[in-house]
Amino acid sequence: HDIRDEMLEQARKRLKRAKLHNVQYLPERHPLKSKLVGRMDWVVCDVPCSMSGSIRRNPNMKWTFSDELLFKWIAQQRDIFEDALKFLKPKGKIVYSTCSILDEENV
């Protein structure tokens, strides 16, 4: 799920191109979300991050970076990951991704 509907739409297009069909896309407060708890074989968490891995494309970003923002992203990432875990079946797999190169966001 994603709190941004436009990101879900982009994900839908990318996964269709990758020929992945058995995929659930649910907005943050979708009523069916609770019925999926403990039923997913795979969960993908593409979490919001500092985008430190894209500084080369966006060099001005380094001037707005701060420890305060980093800690905010880390807390948000952990919340998303913890929430996602409950949707996995026993022995299910979770994929965690960021575009960050910082260990703090990827450990």
N, C-alpha and C positions, 0 to 999 in steps of 0.2 A: 504494500500500500504506500501511498504517498499523500502528503497533505496538499500537494499541488497537482490538480487535475491535468494540467497541460503536460506535466512530466509523465503521468500515467499514459497519456495518449502517445507521447514519443516512445515510451517503452513498448507499447502495443505494436507500433510500426516496426521497431527494431527486432522484436522477437518474432514477428510474422516473417520478416526477411530471413531470419535464422531458422525458419521452419519449425518453431516451437509452438505447439498448439494447445496443450493442456495447461493453461496458465490462468491464474485468477488475478484480476486487477480490481482492487477495492479502494474507494475513497476512505479517508480516515474514519468516518462514523457510519459506514455502511452496515445495515442491520444483519447481513449474512456473515459478517466477519466473525462473530462469536461462534458460528457453527463450524468454522474451519479450525478451531483450536484442536491441536493434537492430530490433525489429518493430513498434513503436508509432507511429501517426501523430500522436497527441496524448498528452501526459502532463500531469496536473494535480498541482501541488504546493501543497497547502493546509497550510502549515507552522505549527508551534507558534510563538507569538510573545509579546511583552510585553502584548498586548491593550490597548495604549495608545489604540486607537480606540474602546474600550468603557468608558472611564473615566466617562463621563456616566451609564451604567447601573450602574456599580460604583465609586462614588467612593472607597471605602476602599482600592481598589487602589493609588492613588497613594502611600499610606504604606508599601507593601511593595516598591515599585519600587526597584531599585538598579542601578548600572552593572555590578556583578558578574553579576547575573541577565541583564541586557541582553546582555553579551558571551557568556554561556552560550547564550542563544537564537540569537544571530547565528551562532555556531559550529555549532550544531545545524541551523539553516536551510541553511547552506552545505553541510554534509554531505549533507542530504536532496536538495538541488538537484543536487549533483555525482553522487550515486547515480542520480537520476532521468534524467539526461542519457544514460546508457548504454542506456536502453530505447528511445530515439527512433530511428526510421528516418532515413536521410539526408533532409534537408529537412523533418523532423518539427517539430512545434511544442510548446512547453512553456508552460503557464500557471502563474504563480507568484502565490500570494495569501497575505495575512496580514490580520489585523484591526488592524494597527498603523498609526499615523500617522507613525512615525519613519522618516526617510530611511535610517538605518543598517540597518533591517530590510527595506527595499524597493528598494534600489539593486542 
